[in-house]
Amino acid sequence: MSAKEWLSDPKKGVVPGVRAAQIKFAERVEEVLTNGGIFFGEAGTGTGKSIGYLVPAMEALLAGTVKRVVIST
């Protein structure tokens, strides 16, 4: 399941009131986790960065796509 599906599906209740910026951020993180590379993401306070990277990171870890994820805040 894609990060967008996780964030957008109200039945899952992952993020109430998800914002477009969170989905865009999550999709970029998901792309890097799937295809490899490094992502330096920057966004202002309160934009939803934590959910934007945690949802795709957890999905990739659970699916076995990656073995570890490093997050520096």
mmCIF file of the N, C-alpha and C atoms, coordinates in Angstrom:
data_MODEL
# 
_entry.id   MODEL 
# 
loop_
_atom_site.group_PDB 
_atom_site.id 
_atom_site.type_symbol 
_atom_site.label_atom_id 
_atom_site.label_alt_id 
_atom_site.label_comp_id 
_atom_site.label_asym_id 
_atom_site.label_entity_id 
_atom_site.label_seq_id 
_atom_site.pdbx_PDB_ins_code 
_atom_site.Cartn_x 
_atom_site.Cartn_y 
_atom_site.Cartn_z 
_atom_site.occupancy 
_atom_site.B_iso_or_equiv 
_atom_site.pdbx_formal_charge 
_atom_site.auth_seq_id 
_atom_site.auth_comp_id 
_atom_site.auth_asym_id 
_atom_site.auth_atom_id 
_atom_site.pdbx_PDB_model_num 
ATOM 1   N N  . MET A 1 1  ? 0.852   -1.166 0.000  1.00 0.00 ? 1  MET A N  1 
ATOM 2   C CA . MET A 1 1  ? 0.000   0.000  0.000  1.00 0.00 ? 1  MET A CA 1 
ATOM 3   C C  . MET A 1 1  ? 0.905   1.238  0.000  1.00 0.00 ? 1  MET A C  1 
ATOM 4   N N  . SER A 1 2  ? 0.567   2.204  -0.795 1.00 0.00 ? 2  SER A N  1 
ATOM 5   C CA . SER A 1 2  ? 1.389   3.400  -0.890 1.00 0.00 ? 2  SER A CA 1 
ATOM 6   C C  . SER A 1 2  ? 1.169   4.317  0.313  1.00 0.00 ? 2  SER A C  1 
ATOM 7   N N  . ALA A 1 3  ? 2.133   5.193  0.525  1.00 0.00 ? 3  ALA A N  1 
ATOM 8   C CA . ALA A 1 3  ? 2.015   6.169  1.614  1.00 0.00 ? 3  ALA A CA 1 
ATOM 9   C C  . ALA A 1 3  ? 0.785   7.040  1.410  1.00 0.00 ? 3  ALA A C  1 
ATOM 10  N N  . LYS A 1 4  ? 0.513   7.390  0.158  1.00 0.00 ? 4  LYS A N  1 
ATOM 11  C CA . LYS A 1 4  ? -0.662  8.214  -0.123 1.00 0.00 ? 4  LYS A CA 1 
ATOM 12  C C  . LYS A 1 4  ? -1.938  7.492  0.302  1.00 0.00 ? 4  LYS A C  1 
ATOM 13  N N  . GLU A 1 5  ? -2.019  6.196  0.029  1.00 0.00 ? 5  GLU A N  1 
ATOM 14  C CA . GLU A 1 5  ? -3.197  5.426  0.431  1.00 0.00 ? 5  GLU A CA 1 
ATOM 15  C C  . GLU A 1 5  ? -3.327  5.382  1.950  1.00 0.00 ? 5  GLU A C  1 
ATOM 16  N N  . TRP A 1 6  ? -2.205  5.162  2.650  1.00 0.00 ? 6  TRP A N  1 
ATOM 17  C CA . TRP A 1 6  ? -2.225  5.126  4.112  1.00 0.00 ? 6  TRP A CA 1 
ATOM 18  C C  . TRP A 1 6  ? -2.689  6.456  4.688  1.00 0.00 ? 6  TRP A C  1 
ATOM 19  N N  . LEU A 1 7  ? -2.177  7.529  4.121  1.00 0.00 ? 7  LEU A N  1 
ATOM 20  C CA . LEU A 1 7  ? -2.497  8.847  4.669  1.00 0.00 ? 7  LEU A CA 1 
ATOM 21  C C  . LEU A 1 7  ? -3.878  9.333  4.281  1.00 0.00 ? 7  LEU A C  1 
ATOM 22  N N  . SER A 1 8  ? -4.362  8.912  3.122  1.00 0.00 ? 8  SER A N  1 
ATOM 23  C CA . SER A 1 8  ? -5.628  9.433  2.605  1.00 0.00 ? 8  SER A CA 1 
ATOM 24  C C  . SER A 1 8  ? -6.853  8.630  3.014  1.00 0.00 ? 8  SER A C  1 
ATOM 25  N N  . ASP A 1 9  ? -6.674  7.405  3.474  1.00 0.00 ? 9  ASP A N  1 
ATOM 26  C CA . ASP A 1 9  ? -7.799  6.540  3.779  1.00 0.00 ? 9  ASP A CA 1 
ATOM 27  C C  . ASP A 1 9  ? -8.322  6.808  5.189  1.00 0.00 ? 9  ASP A C  1 
ATOM 28  N N  . PRO A 1 10 ? -9.468  7.459  5.325  1.00 0.00 ? 10 PRO A N  1 
ATOM 29  C CA . PRO A 1 10 ? -9.978  7.776  6.662  1.00 0.00 ? 10 PRO A CA 1 
ATOM 30  C C  . PRO A 1 10 ? -10.329 6.543  7.486  1.00 0.00 ? 10 PRO A C  1 
ATOM 31  N N  . LYS A 1 11 ? -10.553 5.403  6.838  1.00 0.00 ? 11 LYS A N  1 
ATOM 32  C CA . LYS A 1 11 ? -10.869 4.175  7.572  1.00 0.00 ? 11 LYS A CA 1 
ATOM 33  C C  . LYS A 1 11 ? -9.682  3.702  8.395  1.00 0.00 ? 11 LYS A C  1 
ATOM 34  N N  . LYS A 1 12 ? -8.480  3.984  7.921  1.00 0.00 ? 12 LYS A N  1 
ATOM 35  C CA . LYS A 1 12 ? -7.279  3.582  8.648  1.00 0.00 ? 12 LYS A CA 1 
ATOM 36  C C  . LYS A 1 12 ? -7.029  4.493  9.838  1.00 0.00 ? 12 LYS A C  1 
ATOM 37  N N  . GLY A 1 13 ? -7.509  5.727  9.760  1.00 0.00 ? 13 GLY A N  1 
ATOM 38  C CA . GLY A 1 13 ? -7.384  6.649  10.883 1.00 0.00 ? 13 GLY A CA 1 
ATOM 39  C C  . GLY A 1 13 ? -5.962  7.012  11.230 1.00 0.00 ? 13 GLY A C  1 
ATOM 40  N N  . VAL A 1 14 ? -5.045  6.881  10.261 1.00 0.00 ? 14 VAL A N  1 
ATOM 41  C CA . VAL A 1 14 ? -3.651  7.168  10.546 1.00 0.00 ? 14 VAL A CA 1 
ATOM 42  C C  . VAL A 1 14 ? -3.455  8.655  10.846 1.00 0.00 ? 14 VAL A C  1 
ATOM 43  N N  . VAL A 1 15 ? -3.984  9.496  9.990  1.00 0.00 ? 15 VAL A N  1 
ATOM 44  C CA . VAL A 1 15 ? -3.793  10.932 10.146 1.00 0.00 ? 15 VAL A CA 1 
ATOM 45  C C  . VAL A 1 15 ? -5.121  11.651 9.915  1.00 0.00 ? 15 VAL A C  1 
ATOM 46  N N  . PRO A 1 16 ? -5.723  12.162 10.954 1.00 0.00 ? 16 PRO A N  1 
ATOM 47  C CA . PRO A 1 16 ? -6.934  12.942 10.725 1.00 0.00 ? 16 PRO A CA 1 
ATOM 48  C C  . PRO A 1 16 ? -6.573  14.281 10.080 1.00 0.00 ? 16 PRO A C  1 
ATOM 49  N N  . GLY A 1 17 ? -7.295  14.679 9.073  1.00 0.00 ? 17 GLY A N  1 
ATOM 50  C CA . GLY A 1 17 ? -7.048  15.963 8.428  1.00 0.00 ? 17 GLY A CA 1 
ATOM 51  C C  . GLY A 1 17 ? -5.725  16.048 7.703  1.00 0.00 ? 17 GLY A C  1 
ATOM 52  N N  . VAL A 1 18 ? -5.351  14.988 7.008  1.00 0.00 ? 18 VAL A N  1 
ATOM 53  C CA . VAL A 1 18 ? -4.081  14.987 6.271  1.00 0.00 ? 18 VAL A CA 1 
ATOM 54  C C  . VAL A 1 18 ? -4.055  16.122 5.253  1.00 0.00 ? 18 VAL A C  1 
ATOM 55  N N  . ARG A 1 19 ? -2.885  16.705 5.093  1.00 0.00 ? 19 ARG A N  1 
ATOM 56  C CA . ARG A 1 19 ? -2.723  17.831 4.182  1.00 0.00 ? 19 ARG A CA 1 
ATOM 57  C C  . ARG A 1 19 ? -1.963  17.407 2.931  1.00 0.00 ? 19 ARG A C  1 
ATOM 58  N N  . ALA A 1 20 ? -2.171  18.127 1.850  1.00 0.00 ? 20 ALA A N  1 
ATOM 59  C CA . ALA A 1 20 ? -1.536  17.811 0.569  1.00 0.00 ? 20 ALA A CA 1 
ATOM 60  C C  . ALA A 1 20 ? -0.008  17.814 0.692  1.00 0.00 ? 20 ALA A C  1 
ATOM 61  N N  . ALA A 1 21 ? 0.536   18.725 1.483  1.00 0.00 ? 21 ALA A N  1 
ATOM 62  C CA . ALA A 1 21 ? 1.992   18.795 1.657  1.00 0.00 ? 21 ALA A CA 1 
ATOM 63  C C  . ALA A 1 21 ? 2.531   17.528 2.313  1.00 0.00 ? 21 ALA A C  1 
ATOM 64  N N  . GLN A 1 22 ? 1.766   16.952 3.250  1.00 0.00 ? 22 GLN A N  1 
ATOM 65  C CA . GLN A 1 22 ? 2.187   15.709 3.894  1.00 0.00 ? 22 GLN A CA 1 
ATOM 66  C C  . GLN A 1 22 ? 2.237   14.574 2.880  1.00 0.00 ? 22 GLN A C  1 
ATOM 67  N N  . ILE A 1 23 ? 1.244   14.507 2.034  1.00 0.00 ? 23 ILE A N  1 
ATOM 68  C CA . ILE A 1 23 ? 1.197   13.449 1.027  1.00 0.00 ? 23 ILE A CA 1 
ATOM 69  C C  . ILE A 1 23 ? 2.353   13.606 0.045  1.00 0.00 ? 23 ILE A C  1 
ATOM 70  N N  . LYS A 1 24 ? 2.614   14.823 -0.390 1.00 0.00 ? 24 LYS A N  1 
ATOM 71  C CA . LYS A 1 24 ? 3.723   15.069 -1.326 1.00 0.00 ? 24 LYS A CA 1 
ATOM 72  C C  . LYS A 1 24 ? 5.057   14.685 -0.687 1.00 0.00 ? 24 LYS A C  1 
ATOM 73  N N  . PHE A 1 25 ? 5.258   15.067 0.562  1.00 0.00 ? 25 PHE A N  1 
ATOM 74  C CA . PHE A 1 25 ? 6.476   14.733 1.295  1.00 0.00 ? 25 PHE A CA 1 
ATOM 75  C C  . PHE A 1 25 ? 6.614   13.214 1.421  1.00 0.00 ? 25 PHE A C  1 
ATOM 76  N N  . ALA A 1 26 ? 5.525   12.554 1.806  1.00 0.00 ? 26 ALA A N  1 
ATOM 77  C CA . ALA A 1 26 ? 5.534   11.101 1.973  1.00 0.00 ? 26 ALA A CA 1 
ATOM 78  C C  . ALA A 1 26 ? 5.807   10.381 0.656  1.00 0.00 ? 26 ALA A C  1 
ATOM 79  N N  . GLU A 1 27 ? 5.267   10.878 -0.429 1.00 0.00 ? 27 GLU A N  1 
ATOM 80  C CA . GLU A 1 27 ? 5.501   10.251 -1.730 1.00 0.00 ? 27 GLU A CA 1 
ATOM 81  C C  . GLU A 1 27 ? 6.974   10.351 -2.127 1.00 0.00 ? 27 GLU A C  1 
ATOM 82  N N  . ARG A 1 28 ? 7.606   11.475 -1.822 1.00 0.00 ? 28 ARG A N  1 
ATOM 83  C CA . ARG A 1 28 ? 9.033   11.630 -2.139 1.00 0.00 ? 28 ARG A CA 1 
ATOM 84  C C  . ARG A 1 28 ? 9.872   10.690 -1.288 1.00 0.00 ? 28 ARG A C  1 
ATOM 85  N N  . VAL A 1 29 ? 9.553   10.576 0.000  1.00 0.00 ? 29 VAL A N  1 
ATOM 86  C CA . VAL A 1 29 ? 10.260  9.645  0.881  1.00 0.00 ? 29 VAL A CA 1 
ATOM 87  C C  . VAL A 1 29 ? 10.075  8.217  0.373  1.00 0.00 ? 29 VAL A C  1 
ATOM 88  N N  . GLU A 1 30 ? 8.860   7.871  0.027  1.00 0.00 ? 30 GLU A N  1 
ATOM 89  C CA . GLU A 1 30 ? 8.557   6.538  -0.485 1.00 0.00 ? 30 GLU A CA 1 
ATOM 90  C C  . GLU A 1 30 ? 9.358   6.241  -1.758 1.00 0.00 ? 30 GLU A C  1 
ATOM 91  N N  . GLU A 1 31 ? 9.459   7.226  -2.643 1.00 0.00 ? 31 GLU A N  1 
ATOM 92  C CA . GLU A 1 31 ? 10.213  7.062  -3.887 1.00 0.00 ? 31 GLU A CA 1 
ATOM 93  C C  . GLU A 1 31 ? 11.682  6.737  -3.607 1.00 0.00 ? 31 GLU A C  1 
ATOM 94  N N  . VAL A 1 32 ? 12.283  7.459  -2.659 1.00 0.00 ? 32 VAL A N  1 
ATOM 95  C CA . VAL A 1 32 ? 13.681  7.231  -2.316 1.00 0.00 ? 32 VAL A CA 1 
ATOM 96  C C  . VAL A 1 32 ? 13.865  5.873  -1.649 1.00 0.00 ? 32 VAL A C  1 
ATOM 97  N N  . LEU A 1 33 ? 12.938  5.492  -0.783 1.00 0.00 ? 33 LEU A N  1 
ATOM 98  C CA . LEU A 1 33 ? 13.039  4.187  -0.120 1.00 0.00 ? 33 LEU A CA 1 
ATOM 99  C C  . LEU A 1 33 ? 12.891  3.046  -1.114 1.00 0.00 ? 33 LEU A C  1 
ATOM 100 N N  . THR A 1 34 ? 12.081  3.233  -2.125 1.00 0.00 ? 34 THR A N  1 
ATOM 101 C CA . THR A 1 34 ? 11.845  2.196  -3.126 1.00 0.00 ? 34 THR A CA 1 
ATOM 102 C C  . THR A 1 34 ? 12.984  2.117  -4.139 1.00 0.00 ? 34 THR A C  1 
ATOM 103 N N  . ASN A 1 35 ? 13.455  3.278  -4.603 1.00 0.00 ? 35 ASN A N  1 
ATOM 104 C CA . ASN A 1 35 ? 14.432  3.311  -5.691 1.00 0.00 ? 35 ASN A CA 1 
ATOM 105 C C  . ASN A 1 35 ? 15.865  3.564  -5.239 1.00 0.00 ? 35 ASN A C  1 
ATOM 106 N N  . GLY A 1 36 ? 16.048  3.850  -3.957 1.00 0.00 ? 36 GLY A N  1 
ATOM 107 C CA . GLY A 1 36 ? 17.381  4.160  -3.453 1.00 0.00 ? 36 GLY A CA 1 
ATOM 108 C C  . GLY A 1 36 ? 17.667  5.642  -3.540 1.00 0.00 ? 36 GLY A C  1 
ATOM 109 N N  . GLY A 1 37 ? 18.668  6.054  -2.831 1.00 0.00 ? 37 GLY A N  1 
ATOM 110 C CA . GLY A 1 37 ? 19.069  7.452  -2.861 1.00 0.00 ? 37 GLY A CA 1 
ATOM 111 C C  . GLY A 1 37 ? 19.009  8.077  -1.487 1.00 0.00 ? 37 GLY A C  1 
ATOM 112 N N  . ILE A 1 38 ? 19.139  9.370  -1.486 1.00 0.00 ? 38 ILE A N  1 
ATOM 113 C CA . ILE A 1 38 ? 19.124  10.151 -0.254 1.00 0.00 ? 38 ILE A CA 1 
ATOM 114 C C  . ILE A 1 38 ? 18.111  11.275 -0.435 1.00 0.00 ? 38 ILE A C  1 
ATOM 115 N N  . PHE A 1 39 ? 17.388  11.566 0.620  1.00 0.00 ? 39 PHE A N  1 
ATOM 116 C CA . PHE A 1 39 ? 16.400  12.648 0.559  1.00 0.00 ? 39 PHE A CA 1 
ATOM 117 C C  . PHE A 1 39 ? 16.645  13.606 1.712  1.00 0.00 ? 39 PHE A C  1 
ATOM 118 N N  . PHE A 1 40 ? 16.876  14.850 1.391  1.00 0.00 ? 40 PHE A N  1 
ATOM 119 C CA . PHE A 1 40 ? 16.958  15.903 2.387  1.00 0.00 ? 40 PHE A CA 1 
ATOM 120 C C  . PHE A 1 40 ? 15.679  16.712 2.266  1.00 0.00 ? 40 PHE A C  1 
ATOM 121 N N  . GLY A 1 41 ? 14.778  16.541 3.221  1.00 0.00 ? 41 GLY A N  1 
ATOM 122 C CA . GLY A 1 41 ? 13.505  17.250 3.167  1.00 0.00 ? 41 GLY A CA 1 
ATOM 123 C C  . GLY A 1 41 ? 13.491  18.383 4.177  1.00 0.00 ? 41 GLY A C  1 
ATOM 124 N N  . GLU A 1 42 ? 12.955  19.506 3.764  1.00 0.00 ? 42 GLU A N  1 
ATOM 125 C CA . GLU A 1 42 ? 12.863  20.650 4.658  1.00 0.00 ? 42 GLU A CA 1 
ATOM 126 C C  . GLU A 1 42 ? 11.467  21.249 4.537  1.00 0.00 ? 42 GLU A C  1 
ATOM 127 N N  . ALA A 1 43 ? 10.874  21.523 5.665  1.00 0.00 ? 43 ALA A N  1 
ATOM 128 C CA . ALA A 1 43 ? 9.553   22.141 5.680  1.00 0.00 ? 43 ALA A CA 1 
ATOM 129 C C  . ALA A 1 43 ? 9.383   22.843 7.026  1.00 0.00 ? 43 ALA A C  1 
ATOM 130 N N  . GLY A 1 44 ? 8.503   23.788 7.057  1.00 0.00 ? 44 GLY A N  1 
ATOM 131 C CA . GLY A 1 44 ? 8.286   24.580 8.260  1.00 0.00 ? 44 GLY A CA 1 
ATOM 132 C C  . GLY A 1 44 ? 7.645   23.803 9.396  1.00 0.00 ? 44 GLY A C  1 
ATOM 133 N N  . THR A 1 45 ? 7.669   24.392 10.563 1.00 0.00 ? 45 THR A N  1 
ATOM 134 C CA . THR A 1 45 ? 7.063   23.807 11.751 1.00 0.00 ? 45 THR A CA 1 
ATOM 135 C C  . THR A 1 45 ? 5.572   23.585 11.526 1.00 0.00 ? 45 THR A C  1 
ATOM 136 N N  . GLY A 1 46 ? 5.098   22.407 11.931 1.00 0.00 ? 46 GLY A N  1 
ATOM 137 C CA . GLY A 1 46 ? 3.673   22.126 11.860 1.00 0.00 ? 46 GLY A CA 1 
ATOM 138 C C  . GLY A 1 46 ? 3.158   21.692 10.503 1.00 0.00 ? 46 GLY A C  1 
ATOM 139 N N  . THR A 1 47 ? 4.054   21.364 9.578  1.00 0.00 ? 47 THR A N  1 
ATOM 140 C CA . THR A 1 47 ? 3.603   20.959 8.239  1.00 0.00 ? 47 THR A CA 1 
ATOM 141 C C  . THR A 1 47 ? 3.350   19.462 8.139  1.00 0.00 ? 47 THR A C  1 
ATOM 142 N N  . GLY A 1 48 ? 3.728   18.696 9.143  1.00 0.00 ? 48 GLY A N  1 
ATOM 143 C CA . GLY A 1 48 ? 3.462   17.269 9.119  1.00 0.00 ? 48 GLY A CA 1 
ATOM 144 C C  . GLY A 1 48 ? 4.618   16.419 8.631  1.00 0.00 ? 48 GLY A C  1 
ATOM 145 N N  . LYS A 1 49 ? 5.826   16.888 8.834  1.00 0.00 ? 49 LYS A N  1 
ATOM 146 C CA . LYS A 1 49 ? 7.004   16.138 8.385  1.00 0.00 ? 49 LYS A CA 1 
ATOM 147 C C  . LYS A 1 49 ? 7.100   14.774 9.056  1.00 0.00 ? 49 LYS A C  1 
ATOM 148 N N  . SER A 1 50 ? 6.836   14.717 10.339 1.00 0.00 ? 50 SER A N  1 
ATOM 149 C CA . SER A 1 50 ? 6.987   13.450 11.068 1.00 0.00 ? 50 SER A CA 1 
ATOM 150 C C  . SER A 1 50 ? 6.131   12.349 10.454 1.00 0.00 ? 50 SER A C  1 
ATOM 151 N N  . ILE A 1 51 ? 4.870   12.633 10.223 1.00 0.00 ? 51 ILE A N  1 
ATOM 152 C CA . ILE A 1 51 ? 3.996   11.657 9.576  1.00 0.00 ? 51 ILE A CA 1 
ATOM 153 C C  . ILE A 1 51 ? 4.443   11.421 8.146  1.00 0.00 ? 51 ILE A C  1 
ATOM 154 N N  . GLY A 1 52 ? 4.910   12.477 7.498  1.00 0.00 ? 52 GLY A N  1 
ATOM 155 C CA . GLY A 1 52 ? 5.357   12.383 6.110  1.00 0.00 ? 52 GLY A CA 1 
ATOM 156 C C  . GLY A 1 52 ? 6.510   11.434 5.900  1.00 0.00 ? 52 GLY A C  1 
ATOM 157 N N  . TYR A 1 53 ? 7.366   11.279 6.892  1.00 0.00 ? 53 TYR A N  1 
ATOM 158 C CA . TYR A 1 53 ? 8.456   10.308 6.731  1.00 0.00 ? 53 TYR A CA 1 
ATOM 159 C C  . TYR A 1 53 ? 8.222   9.014  7.493  1.00 0.00 ? 53 TYR A C  1 
ATOM 160 N N  . LEU A 1 54 ? 7.498   9.060  8.593  1.00 0.00 ? 54 LEU A N  1 
ATOM 161 C CA . LEU A 1 54 ? 7.307   7.840  9.373  1.00 0.00 ? 54 LEU A CA 1 
ATOM 162 C C  . LEU A 1 54 ? 6.399   6.816  8.684  1.00 0.00 ? 54 LEU A C  1 
ATOM 163 N N  . VAL A 1 55 ? 5.335   7.274  8.058  1.00 0.00 ? 55 VAL A N  1 
ATOM 164 C CA . VAL A 1 55 ? 4.422   6.335  7.397  1.00 0.00 ? 55 VAL A CA 1 
ATOM 165 C C  . VAL A 1 55 ? 5.131   5.557  6.277  1.00 0.00 ? 55 VAL A C  1 
ATOM 166 N N  . PRO A 1 56 ? 5.795   6.217  5.320  1.00 0.00 ? 56 PRO A N  1 
ATOM 167 C CA . PRO A 1 56 ? 6.468   5.439  4.284  1.00 0.00 ? 56 PRO A CA 1 
ATOM 168 C C  . PRO A 1 56 ? 7.659   4.629  4.818  1.00 0.00 ? 56 PRO A C  1 
ATOM 169 N N  . ALA A 1 57 ? 8.341   5.144  5.857  1.00 0.00 ? 57 ALA A N  1 
ATOM 170 C CA . ALA A 1 57 ? 9.457   4.395  6.430  1.00 0.00 ? 57 ALA A CA 1 
ATOM 171 C C  . ALA A 1 57 ? 8.972   3.104  7.079  1.00 0.00 ? 57 ALA A C  1 
ATOM 172 N N  . MET A 1 58 ? 7.898   3.189  7.844  1.00 0.00 ? 58 MET A N  1 
ATOM 173 C CA . MET A 1 58 ? 7.349   1.978  8.486  1.00 0.00 ? 58 MET A CA 1 
ATOM 174 C C  . MET A 1 58 ? 6.838   0.990  7.444  1.00 0.00 ? 58 MET A C  1 
ATOM 175 N N  . GLU A 1 59 ? 6.190   1.497  6.424  1.00 0.00 ? 59 GLU A N  1 
ATOM 176 C CA . GLU A 1 59 ? 5.686   0.628  5.358  1.00 0.00 ? 59 GLU A CA 1 
ATOM 177 C C  . GLU A 1 59 ? 6.845   -0.104 4.674  1.00 0.00 ? 59 GLU A C  1 
ATOM 178 N N  . ALA A 1 60 ? 7.923   0.614  4.376  1.00 0.00 ? 60 ALA A N  1 
ATOM 179 C CA . ALA A 1 60 ? 9.085   0.008  3.719  1.00 0.00 ? 60 ALA A CA 1 
ATOM 180 C C  . ALA A 1 60 ? 9.758   -1.022 4.629  1.00 0.00 ? 60 ALA A C  1 
ATOM 181 N N  . LEU A 1 61 ? 9.845   -0.720 5.912  1.00 0.00 ? 61 LEU A N  1 
ATOM 182 C CA . LEU A 1 61 ? 10.438  -1.669 6.863  1.00 0.00 ? 61 LEU A CA 1 
ATOM 183 C C  . LEU A 1 61 ? 9.583   -2.931 6.989  1.00 0.00 ? 61 LEU A C  1 
ATOM 184 N N  . LEU A 1 62 ? 8.281   -2.756 7.117  1.00 0.00 ? 62 LEU A N  1 
ATOM 185 C CA . LEU A 1 62 ? 7.383   -3.907 7.261  1.00 0.00 ? 62 LEU A CA 1 
ATOM 186 C C  . LEU A 1 62 ? 7.330   -4.760 5.997  1.00 0.00 ? 62 LEU A C  1 
ATOM 187 N N  . ALA A 1 63 ? 7.460   -4.116 4.837  1.00 0.00 ? 63 ALA A N  1 
ATOM 188 C CA . ALA A 1 63 ? 7.432   -4.847 3.563  1.00 0.00 ? 63 ALA A CA 1 
ATOM 189 C C  . ALA A 1 63 ? 8.775   -5.499 3.248  1.00 0.00 ? 63 ALA A C  1 
ATOM 190 N N  . GLY A 1 64 ? 9.812   -5.142 4.000  1.00 0.00 ? 64 GLY A N  1 
ATOM 191 C CA . GLY A 1 64 ? 11.130  -5.697 3.738  1.00 0.00 ? 64 GLY A CA 1 
ATOM 192 C C  . GLY A 1 64 ? 11.869  -5.001 2.600  1.00 0.00 ? 64 GLY A C  1 
ATOM 193 N N  . THR A 1 65 ? 11.354  -3.866 2.160  1.00 0.00 ? 65 THR A N  1 
ATOM 194 C CA . THR A 1 65 ? 11.999  -3.101 1.090  1.00 0.00 ? 65 THR A CA 1 
ATOM 195 C C  . THR A 1 65 ? 13.337  -2.554 1.555  1.00 0.00 ? 65 THR A C  1 
ATOM 196 N N  . VAL A 1 66 ? 13.421  -2.177 2.817  1.00 0.00 ? 66 VAL A N  1 
ATOM 197 C CA . VAL A 1 66 ? 14.658  -1.679 3.417  1.00 0.00 ? 66 VAL A CA 1 
ATOM 198 C C  . VAL A 1 66 ? 14.885  -2.393 4.742  1.00 0.00 ? 66 VAL A C  1 
ATOM 199 N N  . LYS A 1 67 ? 16.145  -2.403 5.178  1.00 0.00 ? 67 LYS A N  1 
ATOM 200 C CA . LYS A 1 67 ? 16.480  -3.036 6.459  1.00 0.00 ? 67 LYS A CA 1 
ATOM 201 C C  . LYS A 1 67 ? 16.545  -2.030 7.592  1.00 0.00 ? 67 LYS A C  1 
ATOM 202 N N  . ARG A 1 68 ? 16.869  -0.776 7.247  1.00 0.00 ? 68 ARG A N  1 
ATOM 203 C CA . ARG A 1 68 ? 16.924  0.269  8.265  1.00 0.00 ? 68 ARG A CA 1 
ATOM 204 C C  . ARG A 1 68 ? 16.687  1.621  7.622  1.00 0.00 ? 68 ARG A C  1 
ATOM 205 N N  . VAL A 1 69 ? 16.254  2.529  8.442  1.00 0.00 ? 69 VAL A N  1 
ATOM 206 C CA . VAL A 1 69 ? 15.999  3.897  8.017  1.00 0.00 ? 69 VAL A CA 1 
ATOM 207 C C  . VAL A 1 69 ? 16.674  4.814  9.021  1.00 0.00 ? 69 VAL A C  1 
ATOM 208 N N  . VAL A 1 70 ? 17.399  5.797  8.532  1.00 0.00 ? 70 VAL A N  1 
ATOM 209 C CA . VAL A 1 70 ? 18.046  6.766  9.404  1.00 0.00 ? 70 VAL A CA 1 
ATOM 210 C C  . VAL A 1 70 ? 17.318  8.089  9.241  1.00 0.00 ? 70 VAL A C  1 
ATOM 211 N N  . ILE A 1 71 ? 16.889  8.638  10.354 1.00 0.00 ? 71 ILE A N  1 
ATOM 212 C CA . ILE A 1 71 ? 16.190  9.926  10.344 1.00 0.00 ? 71 ILE A CA 1 
ATOM 213 C C  . ILE A 1 71 ? 16.925  10.854 11.288 1.00 0.00 ? 71 ILE A C  1 
ATOM 214 N N  . SER A 1 72 ? 17.288  12.004 10.797 1.00 0.00 ? 72 SER A N  1 
ATOM 215 C CA . SER A 1 72 ? 17.966  12.998 11.625 1.00 0.00 ? 72 SER A CA 1 
ATOM 216 C C  . SER A 1 72 ? 17.121  14.264 11.613 1.00 0.00 ? 72 SER A C  1 
ATOM 217 N N  . THR A 1 73 ? 16.769  14.724 12.817 1.00 0.00 ? 73 THR A N  1 
ATOM 218 C CA . THR A 1 73 ? 15.940  15.929 12.901 1.00 0.00 ? 73 THR A CA 1 
ATOM 219 C C  . THR A 1 73 ? 16.690  17.048 13.567 1.00 0.00 ? 73 THR A C  1 
# 
